[in-house]
Amino acid sequence: MPTELDRLDLKILDRLQLDATESSGEIAERVGLSQSPCWRRMQRLRDEGYVRETVAILDRDKFGESMFIFAQLKMSRLSDAERERFVHAVEDTPEILEAYTLFGEMDVMLKVLAPNIAWYQNFTFRTLLRLPGVEDVRSTATLSELKCTHRLPLPSQTS
């Protein structure tokens, strides 16, 4: 069971969300700790699963034109084995960046990175409609990105 987070833990987590390449010494200085206690806290936060992974976020514009398309899928009733095949197929498709189950009329929402609409049309017929259990696909193409962040809003750090 994770321990309760205090003000310093939250400050450390916030710094890691801003720039995970900062050293424990740099983070310690910014949050008002000495390096060793800060490093121990950072390790504990990782060990307890508060930090799931450390990654580099690439600038997709550097790789050419692209757009996000949100595809909502209507699914047939799937057996456990079919559901597992569906999940593995989604996980194994690199153009699908995120996937969510939904309440409501549609069952699954996918965030797809597409170079253009013509490519996405082909992807829909070649890939999405061939996923196990997919009956219907409804898509929304994005025009521009107004906000994109992976930074979670943390509880108040004043406690």
Secondary structure, DSSP 8 states (H G I E B T S, - for coil): ------HHHHHHHHHHHH-TTS-HHHHHHHHT--HHHHHHHHHHHHHTTSS--------GGGG---EEEEEEEEE----HHHHHHHHHHHHT-TTEEEEEE-SSS--EEEEEEES-HHHHHHHHHHTGGGSTTEEEEEEEE-S--S----------TT-
